[in-house]
Amino acid sequence: MIESDGARQTAETLSHDHKWSEVRQAVTSGQPDAARVVPELMPLADPGTARSLQQAMRSTLPRHPATVLAETTEDKGMPLSTDTICKPAGMNAVWRAQVKRAVADVHDLRLAVRAKHCLDALGTIPRAT
């Protein structure tokens, strides 16, 4: 939809048709295409929907760390910043432990800085092996 109608029209259609839950479900299933559209759509969503998209990215992080990290930004304070997505506030200890392991196992050089920032936000950096 974004390619043919643009991000603004897509966000309006998703709101009108009550389809944001489908975007969240696609994100949490780890679909890279779904995660790729979140940065385009999030600024156009209402505040509650934007928070739910952010939460979808956070809950997806332990299972699909590379997909999520690829869509974060290094601009601190942004809704999809690496620091925001990786911060442990509001998440349980199991999530934190799973994210630490998952992010430490990301070996994509393009994501190395984001992975480090994510681990920093979690409060740990893995030991070199």
Backbone as a ProteinNet text record, in pm:
[ID]
protein_1_A
[PRIMARY]
MIESDGARQTAETLSHDHKWSEVRQAVTSGQPDAARVVPELMPLADPGTARSLQQAMRSTLPRHPATVLAETTEDKGMPLSTDTICKPAGMNAVWRAQVKRAVADVHDLRLAVRAKHCLDALGTIPRAT
[TERTIARY]
81.4	0	86	194	277.4	335.1	379.8	438.4	337.4	215.1	116.3	43	13.1	-68.5	9.2	130.5	206.7	179.2	271.1	260.7	139.5	114.7	3.6	-130.6	-153.7	-280.1	-291	-180	-180.4	-218.2	-158.9	-191.3	-338	-388.7	-530.1	-620.8	-585.8	-665.3	-660	-542	-528.8	-613.5	-615.4	-696.7	-845.7	-884.1	-1025.2	-1079.3	-999.6	-1044.4	-1010.6	-955.3	-917.4	-826.1	-720.9	-630.8	-490.7	-468.8	-336.4	-296.7	-392.5	-360.1	-293.8	-328.9	-265.2	-118.1	-88.1	51.7	127.8	68.7	134.4	157.7	59.6	74.7	184.7	192.4	297.9	435	445	571.6	610.6	518.4	552.3	580.8	534.8	567.4	707.6	770.6	907.3	918.7	810.5	815	896.8	1011.9	1096.7	1024.9	938.2	866	776	717.3	631.6	714.2	826.6	912.4	964	989.2	1040.4	941.4	812	714.4	686.2	721.5	692.4	754.5	881.7	936.1	862	805.2	730.2	591.6	529.3	391.3	378.6	474.4	462.3	439	511.1	486.5	346.9	279	147.7	34.6	68.9	-29.9	-65.9	-182.6	-219.5	-127.5	-116.6	-21.6	-37.3	-159.6	-181.4	-134.2	-162.2	-118.1	33.3	93.2	239.2	302.5	246.1	298.7	282.2	171.5	150.3	246.5	279.5	378.4	517	547.8	674.7	681.5	573.3	568.7	580.3	521.5	534.5	680.2	750.7	893.5	971.3	940.1	1009.7	984.2	859.7	829	885.4	911.8	969.1	1120.5	1183.2	1328.8	1395.5	1344.8	1413.8	1412.8	1309.5	1296.6	1353.7	1353.8	1398.5	1484.3	1595.9	1674.7	1728.1	1774.2	1828.6	1720	1602.3	1490.7	1455	1446.8	1410.7	1523.6	1645.5	1757.9	1775	1747.2	1761.3	1667.8	1560.4	1462.4	1470.7	1567.9	1586	1674	1677.6	1760.8	1852.8	1960.9	2052.6	2014.6	1908.9	1862.6	1794.5	1867.4	1813.6	1686.7	1596	1470.7	1361.3	1395.1	1294.1	1219.3	1094.4	1017.1	1079.7	1156.2	1220	1371.7	1419.3	1563.9	1605	1727.8	1779.3	1765.5	1798.2	1787.2	1643.9	1548.1	1407.8	1357.9	1388.1	1339.4	1405.3	1530.8	1605	1598.3	1548.3	1546.8	1459.8	1504.9	1431.8	1310.3	1293.2	1181.3	1048	971.9	841.1	842.9	960.6	971.5	1021.6	986.1	1024.5	1167.1	1215.2	1353	1375.8	1275.7	1289.2	1314.1	1236.4	1256.2	1397.7	1442	1576.3	1683.7	1674.6	1773.2	1768.5	1647.9	1634.4	1691.6	1667.2	1718.8	1870.7	1926.4	2073.1	2135.1	2080.7	2133.8	2113.2	1992.8	1959.5	2043.1	2055.3	2130.1	2279.4	2329.4	2470.9	2502.4	2401.7	2421.1	2403	2373.8	2362	2502.9	2539	2674.8	2677.4	2579	2572.2	2649.4	2756.4	2839.1	2760.6	2659.9	2578.1	2499.9	2480.5	2402.3	2488	2619	2708.8	2692.3	2685.2	2671.5	2537.2	2432.7	2299.6	2293.1	2355.4	2357.9	2431	2543.4	2617.5	2533.6	2469.4	2384.8	2267.5	2214.9	2106.2	2154.7	2268.3	2325.1	2358.7	2406.6	2431.8	2301.5	2195.2	2065.4	2013.1	2049.1	2009.6	2096.3	2211.6	2300	2407.9	2438.4	2542.3	2605.3	2730.4	2801.7	2860.6	2839.3	2889.6	3042.7	3093.6	3239.3	3286.7	3407.4	3466.9	3502.4	3482.5	3516	3627.2
-119.6	0	126.3	125.2	243.7	279.5	178.4	204.9	265.8	221.8	272.8	397.1	402	511.1	612.6	576.2	664.5	634	675.3	644.2	710.6	837.4	908.3	842.1	811.8	747.6	609	537	404.1	412.7	507.2	524.3	561.3	648.7	686.5	566.7	486.1	366.8	267.4	246.9	156.1	203.5	333.5	388.7	373.6	412.2	406.7	264.4	169.8	30.1	-51.4	13.8	-52.9	-172.9	-149.8	-257.7	-248	-154.9	-144.3	-274.2	-348.2	-474.7	-573.1	-566	-653.6	-616.7	-488.8	-444.8	-495.5	-477.4	-524.8	-675.8	-751.8	-897.2	-934.5	-866.5	-894	-862.3	-753.7	-718.1	-824.9	-863.7	-960.5	-1099.4	-1126.7	-1255.5	-1254	-1135.6	-1126	-1099.8	-1060.4	-1033.4	-906.8	-920.1	-802.3	-690.9	-726	-622.5	-541.3	-606.8	-535.3	-441.7	-489.1	-404.2	-285.2	-305.1	-196.5	-81.6	-109	-1.9	74.6	18.3	84.7	224.3	245	380.4	482	436.7	526.5	557.2	456.7	472.3	529.4	500	539.9	690.6	777.8	921.3	966.3	885.5	920.6	858.9	775.9	708.6	797	772	843.5	796.4	870.8	837	695	649.9	515.1	407.2	426.8	331.7	333.3	451.7	461.6	385.7	400.3	325	175.5	133.3	-10.6	-65.3	14.8	-27.7	-37.8	59.2	56.3	-68.7	-98.8	-217	-344.6	-346.4	-463.5	-485.7	-377.6	-389.9	-440.7	-390.1	-433.2	-581.1	-623.4	-763.7	-858.7	-808.7	-889.9	-902.3	-810.5	-804.2	-934.9	-1007.1	-1131.5	-1240.6	-1244.2	-1350.2	-1312.7	-1184.6	-1137.9	-1011.7	-1024.6	-904.8	-830.8	-901	-833.5	-755.9	-812.7	-745.7	-616.7	-622.7	-504	-401.5	-444.9	-350.6	-278.6	-347	-285.8	-166.3	-162	-54.3	50.5	37.6	139.7	251.9	359.7	473.8	505.6	571.2	612.1	748.4	810.3	939.3	918.5	945.1	923.7	1005.1	946.1	1012.6	990.8	931.4	902.7	774.9	761.3	642.4	510	510.9	388.3	394.4	472.5	474.2	340.4	303.8	179.3	183	297.2	310.2	288.4	346.8	334.9	191.2	127.8	-8.1	-107.2	-84.3	-179.9	-152.8	-37.6	-8.2	-110	-154	-257.8	-207.7	-76.6	-22.8	-78.5	-132.8	-187.5	-329.6	-385.3	-522.3	-611.2	-738.5	-827.9	-880.4	-945.9	-996.5	-1102.2	-1181.3	-1283.5	-1216.1	-1111.9	-1038	-983.6	-923.9	-863.9	-968.8	-1083.4	-1190.2	-1242	-1257.8	-1306.6	-1205.4	-1078.5	-974.7	-970.4	-980.5	-979.3	-1090.2	-1211.2	-1325.1	-1305.9	-1265.6	-1253	-1144.6	-1029.7	-919	-951.4	-1017.2	-1056.2	-1153	-1225.5	-1322.2	-1262.4	-1133.3	-1067.6	-1038.7	-1098.2	-1084.2	-1014	-931.4	-854	-723.6	-703.2	-584.5	-454.9	-457.4	-337.1	-300.4	-396.5	-373.3	-367.7	-373.8	-382.3	-264.7	-143.4	-25.6	-28	-62.2	-68.6	-178.8	-292.9	-401.4	-357.4	-287.6	-238.6	-139.5	-46.4	51.4	-16.3	-120.1	-194.6	-259.9	-324.3	-387.2	-282.4	-166.7	-57.1	-15.3	-4.2	35.7	-67.1	-192.5	-299.8	-302.2	-235.5	-229.3	-334.8	-390.7	-492.7	-496.9	-532.5	-558.5	-697.9	-787.7	-924.6	-928.8	-1027	-1046.5	-1098	-1056.9	-1106.4	-1252.3	-1331.5	-1474.7	-1507.6
0	0	0	77.7	86.4	-49.7	-123	-254.7	-350.7	-347.3	-442.2	-390.7	-260.1	-206.2	-123.6	-82.4	5.2	152.1	236.8	379.4	443.9	412.8	476.4	444.6	318.4	280.5	341.9	347.8	408.3	555.8	628.1	770.4	788.6	703.1	712.2	686.9	588.5	558	674.1	729.1	843.2	961	984.4	1093.7	1063.3	943.8	905.1	909.3	860.8	852.8	977.7	1078.6	1203.9	1177.3	1099.3	1057.6	1118.3	1212	1273.2	1342.1	1393.3	1460.9	1364.3	1237.7	1139.1	1120.3	1125.8	1116.6	1239.6	1357.4	1481.1	1476.6	1431.3	1422.6	1324.7	1212.9	1114.5	1173.9	1248.9	1313.6	1414.6	1501.5	1605.8	1549.6	1428.3	1367.1	1305.4	1304.7	1254.2	1106.3	1042.5	899.4	873.6	807.8	783.5	708.2	613.6	539.6	631.4	729.5	824.3	910.3	959.7	1042.1	962	834.1	749.4	734.3	740.8	722.9	851.6	965.2	1092.3	1099.7	1062.9	1070.2	981.6	872.5	784.6	839.3	900.2	944.9	1085.8	1171.3	1311.3	1329.6	1259.7	1279.6	1235.7	1157.2	1105.5	1187.4	1283.5	1367.2	1486.5	1542.9	1665.1	1778.2	1887.4	1993.1	2049.6	2068.3	2121	2024.9	1898.7	1797	1785.2	1790.6	1784.3	1900.3	2019.7	2135.9	2115.8	2056.5	2036.2	1930.6	1830.2	1730.8	1795.1	1879.3	1952.2	2040	2109	2194.7	2111.8	1994	1906.2	1868.7	1838.8	1805.6	1927.1	2044.7	2166.5	2195.2	2180.3	2211	2106.2	1986.5	1878.8	1891.7	1960.2	1970	2013.6	2113.4	2153	2046.3	1963.1	1862.6	1726.9	1696.2	1564.5	1581.3	1650.8	1683.4	1560.6	1460.6	1342.4	1268.6	1257.6	1190.3	1262.3	1395.1	1473.2	1470.1	1496	1498.6	1365.5	1256.4	1124	1106.5	1181.7	1166.9	1276.7	1364.8	1467.7	1414.5	1488.5	1453.4	1571.1	1542.9	1649.6	1707.1	1656.2	1707	1841.8	1948.5	2083.1	2102.9	2176.1	2207.2	2104.5	1991.9	1889.8	1929.9	1888.5	1925.6	1882.2	1773	1726	1739.8	1835.9	1858.5	1920.2	1897	1954.8	2106.1	2166.7	2312.1	2359.8	2290.4	2330.1	2316.9	2205.7	2181.8	2277.4	2312.3	2394.5	2544.4	2584.8	2728.4	2801.4	2917.5	2989.6	3066.9	3081.1	3158.6	3108.2	3200.4	3166.7	3114.1	3097	3046.3	3160.1	3154.9	3264.1	3247.7	3352.8	3354.4	3247	3215.6	3112	2977.2	2945.9	2822.2	2815.3	2924.3	2926.8	2899.3	2964	2944.2	2800.4	2747.4	2609.7	2509.5	2533.1	2443	2449.4	2567.8	2581.5	2497.7	2510.2	2433.6	2283.8	2246.9	2104.8	2037.6	2100	2040.6	2036.9	2140.1	2141.8	2028.3	1980.9	1872.1	1732.6	1723.9	1593.5	1543.9	1432	1378.9	1243.6	1218.2	1095.6	1119.2	1043.9	1063.5	1045.3	960.2	939.5	1064.8	1154.2	1275.4	1401.1	1385.9	1501.9	1597.3	1544.3	1631.4	1702.6	1631.1	1693.8	1798.5	1769.9	1868.7	1994	1978.2	2094.3	2173.4	2103.6	2172.5	2242.9	2182.9	2245.3	2374.7	2367.2	2487.6	2592.4	2550.6	2644.4	2712.6	2635.6	2691.5	2791.1	2767.4	2859	2984.3	2974	3089.8	3089.5	2974.5	2970	2831.9	2829.1	2704.7	2719.3	2622.5	2636.9	2639.3	2709.8	2714.2	2580.3	2542.3	2417.7	2436.9	2331.2	2340.4	2247.8
[MASK]
+++++++++++++++++++++++++++++++++++++++++++++++++++++++++++++++++++++++++++++++++++++++++++++++++++++++++++++++++++++++++++++++++

